[in-house]
Every structure is written in structure tokens, then in C-alpha cells.
């Protein structure tokens, strides 16, 4: 029999997401509060049984959370949570892994298409306004994806779906994942992380969709960039720290790679004086890959599943971290 409360007080803590509008549509009868700032969260943390949160969480809140039993992270990444601290205070944690898999993979594919079809240049020309003529130089012309090779580094939910999208554009897809035995997820072949150096020279697109771990921090540095084709592009839909930013800038300036499309940077927000902003062969989106009109509902699906498990006394949560 579970001792988890039947009517837990849920706190939705985020500056932008509108859980307080979407949650009542589920007609659960569960009480909730919307907390839009650190100050509001501090004022109510002692009353909450469940917290749905991401960036507003700081580990110094744990001792103040006298009733808190469960945190449903709004984000797939859970770097901000000290697992030891949560365990000491009896607080369970689950990530939102998978909640934005469609959005991020869509976004990554859009970045690839934008770079190959020169969409940023067209938008810049529209603002001038300037009607660009046809290009005679083959190396400078728009290109098609069919027959190109995409190397997907991180063949999980997001990377697997990106692989399937790339296959729909007639690309060859080579995947890298921590455990290749877990499956190819739609890729033509799958390898372990130790094969990265040998696979980079084959790729026309290197797409990063991996989690940030000690193994992936700084994974794409000067050596990796030097192994890429001069005609290749780098797409980062993972985390900014997966890429060595100074090394990327140097590679772009030296023409060692053709371009980069970055949804994530290190640091974030990207400083106004970063060279990346003004590089013509760089496309930047401000970590919006996971943004979708469906996001609140996707996270609420995870929350309701996990609340049911907790109330039934089950030991395993969906996307369990602690």
C-alpha cells in the first residue's frame, strides 16, 4: 500500500510554460499552484507534495521542501539536480526525456535543410531587398540531401527519429550510441563512441543529439573538426559543451568545415561579442529546438503516468533518475 498522498499539491514552477492552463483540462481534481519566479517558489516550497520544475530548481531548496515527494523535471536534462541531496531528503526525480523528441528532431532536420538550401542567405537578401541571381560556382550553389551521409552522434529518441527523417530525404545515416547493441533506430549502421574519429571523414553532416556526459563534454574539438570534410556541416542539437567553441570558431575561420548550425552554445545566452553571430556560414537558433505548442501536454502525460505509479506504490518511475 502506498503512503503517497491521494490529493498531492502540485507546484508548476516555470517562467514561461503554461501548465496552469493545460492541467485543468485533464479534470483530475488535483490541487495545484503556478509559480513563475524563484521568489514564488521559495514562498510555497514547504507546502508542495509534487514539483514540476526545471531552471527554477536549486539544490538549496531540498531542506525547505518538507512535504516534497516527487519532482517531475520539465527538461530532459537533469544536470541541475543533486541526486545525493534528493535521495537524502526522500525526493524522487524523473526526467522529461522524450517529451520534445519530435520537436528537437524536426528542428535538427530543419537546420540541415536550411544550410544545404541556403535559407538564411535568402532571408538576409529578402531584408535588403536583393534578388540573387543564379550561381555558376558549383561549390557555392544550393545542394540536395539525397546520397549524402549524415553521422548522428547520440542515437536515442531524438537521434533515432532524426535518422528516420534523414532516410526520408534519401540520405545514408550512420549512428553512434553508447551501447550499439541497443539498436540502429533507423540508421543504416550503428557504432560505439570509440568509432567517432574514423567515421567523421565520411560524413557530409555531423548531427549532435547526445546527452551531456563526461564522455561527450568537449567531444567535438580541434581534432574531431580537423577530421571532418571541408564541405561538411556541423549541427548541434545536443548541449553547447559537447562542442569546443574556440576550436569551432577556428575551424570555421580556416575553412576546415563548411558551416555550423547551432541550437545550443557555450555559454548560453551566447555573448553579443561572440564571433559566431557574424559568421556567414553559421546559423544560430536560441536553444528553441525543444519548443513546441505540445510541450506542456507532453510533460503532463509523463507527470500523470508517474503520479499513478507513485500512488500504486510502484518502485520504478517513467524516466526515473532518483
Buried (B, 14 or more C-beta within 10 A) or exposed (E): EEEBBEEBBBBBBBEEBEBBEBBEEEEBEBEBBBBBEBEBBBEBBEBBBBBBBBEBBBBEBBEEBEEBBBBBBBBBBBEBBBEEBBEEBEBBBBBBBBBBBBBBBBBBBBBBBBBBBBBBBEEEEEEEEEEEEEEEEEEEEEBEBEEBBBBBBBBBBBBBBBBBBBBEBEBBBBBBBBEBEEEBBBBBEBBEBEBBEEBBEBBBBBBBBBBBEEEBEBBBBBEBBBBBBEEBBBBBBBBBBBBBBEBBBBBBEEEBBBBBBBBBBBEEEBEEEBBBEEBEBBBBBEBEBBBBEEBBBBBBBBBBBBBEBBBEEEEEBBBEBB
